[in-house]
Amino acid sequence: MEYFLRIDKFLNAVNLTKRRAVAQDMINEDVVLLNNKVVKPSKNVAIGDIITLIYLAHEQRFEVLLLPTIKSTPKSQQHLYVKEIV
């Protein structure tokens, strides 16, 4: 059975955003892409997906390595869930 997680919850759970509300705001402003497509907060993330976060001066891309099964993961464990693509 495959496991999916909403992108707004994923961004918060793996500490890419400080709060889920921040993740939702970024998604609503069309600065979060999943596999190079603008998404809605309810879009599911799967292992292997590429998440792009667009900021004013730069953008960051991450590959999803693992989906957390808990609401919040320690920042020190972030590398288990995402890998930054440079």
Phi, psi and omega in degrees: 000131178275147181247132180237157178219138178301144184296324179295321178290322180297312181303320179285317184297326181259014173067032172277338170230156183286326181219157179297326179298323177295316178300316180296319178298316179297318179297317180294336178270007178061034177250011174241124179243144174240115184054045177066022177233139175296140185235169172259160182302335183273359181296134180278142177258142176231160178300134181097346178294155176248123179254130176245129175248122183257120177253175182299316187257347183199177173225155178237141178238139181227140172262134179281121181261326186203147177260127180291148178256001177241161186296323183218135179248151177296143180302328180294345180259004184305323182298342178284336187256327180221151175235125179288134178260121182254000000 
